Amino acid sequence: MARPVLAVGLCTLDLVYSAPAAPGPDEKVQATAQEVAAGGPAAGAAVTAAALGSAVTLVTALGRHPLAAVAAAELRGRGVTVLDATPGRAEPPAVSSAVVAADGRRSVVSVNAAGVAAEPPRELAGLAAAAGAVLVDGHHPRLALAAARAGRLVLLDAGSWKPVLPELLPLVDVAVCSSAFRAPGCATAWESAHAVQQAYGVAFVAVTAGPEPVRWAAGGRSGAVPVPRVGGGAVDTLGAGDAYHGALLHALARPGAAAGPRAAEVVAALAYAAEVAALRCASFGPRAWLAGPALRRLRVPGSAREG
């Protein structure tokens, strides 16, 4: 049976181009390929979790603009149930433009959730309480707080420091920080992870850094999880972090679990998520990799929980 999970946060409409290199100042570049898909940390994680077998609901802010309808339709086509917290909003959704260069690196421009005030839908608390795990990215603060207060296992995608985090972090069970994450007064992501663990009581923290091992700390212990090498080198790293968090969300949603996972279970889930993210980096575009047989061959930690 598919495990219910909840993703709460940003959804954008992504325009993704493959090109030999990102354009320089006053330069026009001919793209060799393009894709249009829903994006954003929570939306990307939701699509990945759905592809892995979870029953996923995404709570976000889209509105009734035609571009918002494109993003919502694409998500539903990927098996994601969309709950829009701003259904009457007439303005365009955030549109993200990305150029993926030949070496796999990307350049991205987006307004994210700037200027959008989303209030929690009345269904949100019930969805969070029923979910095996809840992912929040902090881009819509009121939505994140409402979901985290009701969820029994809360995963934070900590891509950057956000004003809501001092209130949100005490509600988080697992915080996975990007290499760019910096808590106030901290010089590195690892120092930042330790700081939020100590200041806010987050049980498990981890730091991802592209192809480098994922470092983690929990219960006075720490370690590192190797990241698989991408055969032939990374083709496209856009959304790799979103895929990582979606796989982690899927793996952490344990049926019938009354309490948060043990550290060993989270470490195993981190390794599984790294395998999924490596598959994401092996091909161009936000969706083509989902159809590959390699994704379905991966085993979720604890095969009895496999979706």
RAJOFEN-V972195 format. One record per residue. RES is the residue in one small letter. PHI is phi in whole degrees, -180 to 180 (none if undefined). D_FIRST is the distance of its C-alpha to the first C-alpha in Angstrom with 1 decimal. Layout:
# RAJOFEN-V972195
res;phi;d_first
RES;PHI;D_FIRST
RES;PHI;D_FIRST
This chain:
# RAJOFEN-V972195
res;phi;d_first
m;none;0.0
a;-65;3.8
r;-88;6.3
p;-75;9.3
v;-133;12.5
l;-128;16.0
a;-117;18.8
v;-130;22.3
g;154;25.4
l;-77;27.4
c;-129;26.8
t;-120;29.7
l;-104;30.6
d;-98;31.3
l;-109;34.1
v;-117;33.9
y;-121;36.8
s;-99;37.5
a;-148;41.2
p;-57;43.5
a;-159;44.0
a;-68;43.6
p;-67;46.6
g;-90;49.5
p;-58;51.8
d;59;53.0
e;-113;51.3
k;-110;49.3
v;-117;46.9
q;-84;45.7
a;-76;41.9
t;-97;40.7
a;-162;37.2
q;-146;35.4
e;-142;31.9
v;-125;30.9
a;-157;27.5
a;-70;26.1
g;-138;26.7
g;103;27.2
p;-57;25.5
a;-68;22.7
a;-66;22.2
g;-63;22.2
a;-65;19.7
a;-62;17.4
v;-63;17.7
t;-64;17.1
a;-61;13.9
a;-65;12.6
a;-65;13.9
l;-84;12.2
g;120;8.6
s;-79;8.6
a;-89;9.0
v;-111;12.7
t;-114;15.7
l;-107;19.1
v;-105;22.0
t;-151;25.2
a;-125;28.7
l;-120;29.5
g;98;31.8
r;-108;33.1
h;-64;35.1
p;-54;34.5
l;-68;33.4
a;-65;30.8
a;-64;29.5
v;-63;29.3
a;-63;27.1
a;-63;24.8
a;-65;24.5
e;-65;23.8
l;-64;20.9
r;-63;19.4
g;-65;19.9
r;-95;17.8
g;89;14.8
v;-99;15.9
t;-81;16.7
v;-107;20.2
l;-113;22.0
d;-90;25.7
a;-81;27.8
t;-131;31.0
p;-64;30.7
g;-92;34.4
r;-68;35.5
a;-93;37.8
e;-70;38.4
p;-63;36.7
p;-72;33.7
a;-64;34.2
v;-113;34.8
s;-107;34.6
s;-112;36.7
a;-132;36.1
v;-115;38.2
v;-103;36.8
a;-82;39.7
a;-62;40.2
d;-88;39.6
g;91;36.1
r;-79;37.3
r;-129;36.8
s;-121;38.8
v;-132;37.2
v;-126;38.7
s;-159;36.8
v;-94;37.6
n;53;34.1
a;-101;33.8
a;-57;37.6
g;82;39.0
v;-107;35.8
a;-107;35.4
a;-102;32.0
e;-97;31.5
p;-62;28.1
p;-64;26.6
r;-65;26.3
e;-79;22.5
l;-61;22.2
a;-60;22.5
g;-66;19.8
l;-64;17.3
a;-66;18.4
a;-66;18.2
a;-86;14.6
a;-78;13.4
g;-67;12.4
a;-157;15.3
v;-125;18.0
l;-105;20.1
v;-126;23.6
d;-113;26.4
g;80;29.3
h;-73;30.5
h;-117;30.2
p;-56;31.4
r;-67;31.0
l;-65;27.4
a;-62;26.7
l;-65;28.5
a;-63;26.8
a;-69;23.3
a;-67;24.3
r;-67;26.0
a;-97;22.9
g;-76;20.3
r;-94;19.7
l;-140;19.2
v;-114;21.3
l;-108;21.8
l;-106;25.0
d;-87;25.9
a;-97;29.6
g;-78;31.2
s;-156;34.5
w;-71;36.1
k;-127;35.7
p;-57;37.7
v;-75;34.7
l;-61;33.8
p;-58;36.2
e;-87;34.4
l;-83;30.8
l;-58;31.0
p;-63;31.3
l;-96;27.9
v;-96;26.2
d;-94;24.6
v;-132;24.4
a;-116;26.9
v;-111;27.0
c;-101;30.4
s;-79;31.7
s;-66;35.0
a;-90;36.7
f;-69;35.6
r;-137;38.7
a;-76;39.0
p;-53;42.5
g;84;45.1
c;-107;43.1
a;-97;44.0
t;-134;40.9
a;-67;37.1
w;-65;37.0
e;-61;39.7
s;-64;37.8
a;-61;34.6
h;-63;36.7
a;-64;38.5
v;-72;35.4
q;-65;34.1
q;-74;37.4
a;-78;38.2
y;-121;34.8
g;73;33.1
v;-70;30.1
a;-66;28.6
f;-136;27.5
v;-126;29.2
a;-146;29.1
v;-131;31.1
t;-97;30.3
a;-149;33.2
g;60;32.4
p;-79;33.0
e;-78;34.2
p;-57;32.3
v;-83;30.0
r;-90;31.9
w;-142;30.4
a;-148;31.8
a;-164;30.5
g;56;32.2
g;81;35.5
r;-111;34.1
s;-149;33.6
g;-172;32.8
a;-142;31.8
v;-112;28.9
p;-62;30.2
v;-107;29.1
p;-61;28.9
r;-76;31.7
v;-88;31.1
g;-58;32.8
g;82;35.8
g;90;35.5
a;-67;33.5
v;-93;33.7
d;-158;32.2
t;-95;31.2
l;-63;30.5
g;78;27.2
a;-64;26.6
g;-65;26.3
d;-64;23.8
a;-62;21.6
y;-59;22.1
h;-69;21.0
g;-65;17.9
a;-67;16.9
l;-66;17.9
l;-59;16.0
h;-61;12.7
a;-72;13.9
l;-84;15.1
a;-81;12.1
r;-92;11.7
p;-60;9.7
g;76;12.7
a;-70;15.3
a;-91;18.5
a;-136;20.6
g;-65;20.7
p;-71;20.0
r;-72;22.9
a;-57;25.0
a;-62;24.1
e;-69;20.4
v;-68;21.4
v;-61;23.9
a;-63;21.3
a;-67;19.2
l;-62;22.5
a;-66;23.1
y;-61;19.8
a;-63;20.5
a;-65;24.0
e;-65;22.9
v;-64;20.9
a;-64;23.9
a;-64;26.2
l;-64;24.5
r;-59;25.0
c;-76;28.7
a;-85;29.3
s;-146;29.6
f;-77;31.1
g;99;29.3
p;-76;26.3
r;-129;24.0
a;-56;25.2
w;-66;23.7
l;-68;20.1
a;-87;20.8
g;-72;22.0
p;-66;20.5
a;-61;21.2
l;-64;18.4
r;-77;15.8
r;-81;17.8
l;-69;17.4
r;-103;15.5
v;-67;13.9
p;-54;16.1
g;80;14.8
s;-59;13.0
a;-67;10.9
r;-98;9.2
e;-63;9.0
g;-84;6.5
